[in-house]
Amino acid sequence: RDRSGLVHAMNVLGVILARGGSVRCPRKNVRMLGQHPLIAYTINAAHESMFINEVVVSSDSDEILDVARSYRAKALKRPAEMATPEAEAYPALMHAIASRKNHYDIVCLLQPTSPFRIACDADCCIMGLLYRSAWPAFASVTEGEIVPNGACYAAHIGWLRESLAMGTRRPFDGPACGRYIMPRMRSLAINTEEDFSAAEAIIMGMAA
């Protein structure tokens, strides 16, 4: 891919955190949505990114990791203590970063529950770091809202480490994080059976 337009040559790690347990929508990450498992939409978007060099799926579920491998993502077994319903995402994210042998400057976190996010959404968050040096991180938000929608996060890894070391509980939710606005349809997050049904309706509409 042509990356000649970059201001700085930086390596970007794409991380997808996909826990096996889901009470409100069981096995949602591997359930078929149209012709692909739910998580495959996020893996494919990461592969299509102009900037992401490596795609890692972190999970406590062997079933999810098998699906990840079949879609050409690197599979990383997550420690059980980082995969409980109460566990924050940040320890698992830092575990994924630490697991890689290559050096990465930026991490792009993509939640598997956002199947309609596209590569451009991730790339816009990453470009915010490359071209707007005042922001150490970016998070996607739905148009008309200010709270991150969970689809895309991107951060300089050094800033993320420092923020967590200083005791910042959720750095991506803080004022230091810039915001990238996404359309409502692409912002749909699947957390319940109703959300999954809504996503199926969108897929059927696309195929019509």
N, C-alpha and C positions, 0 to 999 in steps of 0.2 A: 504494500500500500504506500502511496506517496505521502510522506510526512514532511515535505520540504517547507511547508508553511509554518512549522513550529518555531516559536521564539526560542525555546530551549528544548534540547533533546532530553526528554525525561521518559523513564520506564514506568508503565502503568500496569498495576495488578488489578484484575477484575475478581471480585469475591462475591459469591452467592451463598448466603446462609440459609440452609433448608433443614429445619428440625423435623424429625419423624413424627412426633406426636402432635395431633391437632384434634381438639375436642369438638369444636363447632363445625368443622368440615374435615372429617377423617380422611387421611391419606391424600389430602388435597394436592400436594406437590407432585404426586405421580399419577393422579387421576387424569384420564384422557379429556382434553378440551379440544374439540374438533379432531384433528388427525395426530395431535401430539400430546404428551403429558404436559401438565401445567408448567413444570419447571423448564421444559425445553424452550419455551418462548423467551425466557430470560437468558438462557445459555446462548441461543441463536443471536439475540440482540447484542450480547457481549462479543461474540465472534465477529459480528458485522461492524463493530466499533472501529473507527480509524486509529484509535490511540491505545486500546487495551492490548497488551502484549501476551498475557496469559490469563486463562479463565479457571478459577478454582471453585469447586463446590464443596462446602464444609457441611457435614451432616453426621448425626449419630445413627442414621438409618442405612443399612447395607442396600436396601431396595432403591433408595434415592441415589446412592453413590453408583449403583449399577446403571441407572438411567443416565446419570451425569457422564459416565464413561462412554455410553453409547452415542452421546451427542458431542463427543470430543472435548469434554471438560476434564480437568485434573480433579480427581476425587481425593478428599481429605477427611479421614475419620475424626470426628470431633469428640473430645472427652465428655463423658456422661454428665459431669457437673456443669458443663457449659451448654447443656441441651435440655435443661428443665424448663417448665412453663414460666418459672419466675426469673430465669437467668437473663441478664442484659445481653445485648448483641455485641457489645464492645470487647469482652474477653475472647469470644469466638472469632471476632474480626482480627484482633491482634494475634491470636493463635495461628490464623491462616497466613498472616503476613510473615510471622516468624518461621513458618514451615518451609518457606521458599528459599532455595539456594541462591537464586539471582537477586541482585539488588534492585529495589523498586523505590521510586521517588513519590509516586502518587498511588493511592488505593481508590478504586471505584467500587462501592458497595451497591449491589443490585438485589432487591428483594424478589424472590420467586413468585410472590403473590400479585405481581403487576404484569400480567401477560401482554398488555397492549402498549407498554412502553417500548420505544424503538431505539435503535442504536444512536440516532441523532440526539435523543434526550440525554443519554449518557455522555455523548461527545460534547454537548453544550455545557454540561457541568464541568467536564475536564478542561475544556477550552477556557472557562472562567478562571481557572487556576493558572493557565498558561499565559493568558493575555491580560488579566486583571490581578496584578501581584498583591494588591491590598487585601484580597480575600484569601485566607488559607484553606477555605473549604466552601463547598456549594452543596445545597440540597434542593431537590425538586419539590415544588408545591403545586397544588391544583389552582387554576385560575380563579381569582376571587378569594383565596384563602392565604393564610400566612404560615400555617403549621405544615411541616414536611409531610408529603403523601406516601413516603416509603419507597417510591420507585427508583430513585437514583440519589446516591451520595458520592461526593468525590472530595478528597482531602490530601494535602501534603502529609505524608506519613510522619515526618518529624513533628509537625504541629499537633497531630493526633496523639502521639506518644506524650508530648509535653502537657497537653491539656488533661489527659487522663492521670498523669503523674501528679499534677497539681490538685487533683481531686474533683475536676469537672465531671459530673456524672454522665451527662449526655451532650458532648461537644457539638454534635450536629444540630441540636435544638437551640444553641446559644446565639448571641448577637454577632459573634465573629464569623458566622457561617452565612455566605451569600445565598440568594434564592433564585432558582430557575423555574419559570412558570410553564406548566404543562396544560394542555387541553383536558377537559373533564373526561372524555371517553378514554384517552390514553392513561388517565390517572386511576382508573378503576382498580381497586385492591380487593383480592378475594380472601375473605376471612370467615364467611358463613356460607351455608348452602344457598341462601338467597343471592349472594354475590356470585357464586358459581353459576347459578341459573342465568343471571344477568349476562355473564361472560359468554355462556353458551348461545344466548340469543344474539349477541353481537357477532359471534363467529358464524352463526347461521345466516345473519343478514349480509355479512361479507361474501359468503359463498353464493348467495342468491343472484 
